[in-house]
Amino acid sequence: MKQYASLAKRSPKPKARHESPVIRAARRVIVANVLVAITAPAANDRGPQYMDQALAAIHEANPDRLPVALEYASYEGTVKLFCRFPRELRAMVEGQLFAQYPDCKMERNSDIALNAPAEHKSWSIELQLRPDLFPIRRYPQFEDALNRVTADPLTAILTTLAAERRERCRSRITIVLRPARQKVHARGKKVLRRLARPFFRSHPRVARVYAIASMCRSLPVRVLAWLLGSRARDQNLQREHTLDVSAGRLHEREDDLQAGADKLGKLLFDARIRLTVSGPKDARAHARKKLREMAGAFGQFSLPRLASFRVCRFGGRPFLLSTEEAATLWHLPTLAVRAPTMAIVESRELEAPVTLPTPMEHPGLAVFGVAAFRFRRERFGILPDDRRRHVVVLGKTGMGKSTLLLNLLASDIAAGRGVGLVDPHGDLAETVLQSVPKWRTNDVVLFDAGDATYPLSFNVLACPRPEQRPLVASGIVGAFKKAYSDSWGPRLEHILRNAVLALLEAPHASLVSVLRLLVEPHYRKTIVPKVSDPAVRAF
C-alpha cells in the first residue's frame, strides 16, 4: 500500500492521450504479426522461474534484436495472456513456452485481434523504470521461505484488467522486449563501479542522479553524467563494497550495488511498458481512472531504495530489464492467483501415441478423426483388424455417433470394401447412399421396409436348421408379447408357441399360416403329420 501511494503521489494525473493513426501504423511496423493467446491450467505449479529460463533462451536465439511483446488483455469477456513475436522467432518462442509450461494451451489469433474497434478511442500511458541500473522487486523476494508460501504478484495486475459486465472499455498491458546491446552491459558495469567510490557513497542523492543520467541516451544528459562522474574519477573503490558477491537466491540483505551487479550479471532487455484502455468517446474519465489503477498495480514491484516505476510521457526511451525482472512482470498464472474472469485451461491436451494409425502409414485406413495437440493436426483412423474385434459407439444425442459411422462407411466404400448397414431410423442410410461414388452404384443393395411401392418380403418362419427352431419360436412369441402386452396372457402364449413350432417344420409356411392352422381343420390335418415333436403334435 505504501508503494502504491508513493507511485500515485508522484503521478496523480497520468497524461493519457489518444493514439493517432500514425502511432498505430508505427506499432504495426515495430510489433511482429504473429499473435498467440496462452492459457494455463488452474493447478499450474510452474512459477516465474520457468519463464526466466524461457526468456533467456529467447534472448540468445535473437541476434537481430527483434521485438517480442508480452501482453495482458481483457479479451472476449476474460483476461488472457498474449505473446506477439516475429515469424522468424515463431518456432523458438512457441517451443520454449511449451518446454517450460507443457500443460499450457496456445491459440494463434489474428494480429489485429487486440486492436480497438474503429468507433472506439484508445488512451495510453507508459511506465518508466528509474533508475534502470538497479532492479525492481523480483519473484524470489515474493517468497516466504519460512512458511514455503509464494505470493504471485499477477493477482493485482489481472484484477485491474478484469472488466465488469456493464463496462464498455477494454484494458491492455504490453511489455515489449528487445535484447540489449552488449555495450549497455559494459557501460552499466562501469557506472556501477564508479558508484562504489567514496564520493557517491557519501552523497546518495547525487549518486541516484548520476545512475539515471549515465544510462540515458541523450547527449546533453550524458555530458551532465560525465561531469558528475569526474568528481569521483580519481577515488579508489571502498573495500566494503564487493560487486562480485551475490546476496543469495532470495536477494536477502543485498545492498544497492550488489543488486545492480546481480542485474547486470544476467541477460538484459530494452523494455517498454505501455498501458492502454480503449472504449467509447464518452469514456474518457473512466479510461483515466482505469489507467491509474493499472499503473498502481506496478507499485508492488517498486523498491524505493533501488528502482521504481513512474508514469512518463508517451514514446519515452526504453529501460533495462533482466530476464528475472521480465519473468516477474509476465509469466503464466500459478495456482496462487485468484483473479476474476481469468481464462484457464478447462481440458488438458494429450499427445497422440506414436503407434496411432495414420493414412500415410496405412493407405487402406478408415479415417474418422483428427488428433489435435498444440499446433499439430494429424488425421487418424482404425485398422480393419481392430474393427473385426467389434466397435461400440456410445454417446448422447447430437454427439456425432452417426457422423463417426458415416466416416467409417465412406472410407470402406471408397476403398472398395464391402459394408452392411442396418438403420432403424433411415436417416443414416440416406446419407450413406448420397456418398456412394458412381463407380460403386451397381454394388448397392437396398432393403427399405418403408417402401410401399416395392415392399420387402421377409419370412420369419423360414428356418432350415432344426436345432434353431426353438430359438426362432421364442423370438417370434417375444415380439408378439411386446406388441400386444395389454391383452397378453399365459393361454395365448401357449397356443401361439405351439402353433409356431408346428409351422416351423412345415414347408412354405408363413405368419399367415398361423390363423389357418387354428381355424381350418383341413389345413391342420396336412400340417400335423409333418410335426416331429410329440408334444406339439399332441397339442
Protein Blocks (a to p, Z undefined) as FASTA:
>chain_A
ZZmmmmmmmmmbacdddddfklmmmmmmmpccbdcdddddfklcbdfklmmmmmmmmmmm
mmnopacddddddeehiacddddddfklmmmmmmmmmmmmmmbccddddfklmpccfkbc
cdddddddddfkbccddfklmpcfknopacdfklmmmmmmpccfkbcbdcdddddddddd
fklmmmmmmmmmmmmpmklmmmmmlmmmmmmmmmpcbfklmmmmmmmmmmmmmpccdfkl
cfkbcebjnopaiafklmmmmmmmpccddddddddddddfklmmmmmmmmmmmmmmmmmm
pcfklcccddddehiacddddfklmmmmpccddfkbccehiacdfbdcddddfklccfkl
mmmbccfbdcdehjbccdddddfklmmnopaddddehilmmmmmmmmmmmmmmnopacdd
ddfkommmmmmmmmpcfklmmmpccddfklmklccdddfklcfblklmmmmmmmmmmmmm
mmmmmlgcfklmmmmmmmmmmmmmpghiafklmmmmmmmmklmmmmmmmpmblklmmZZ
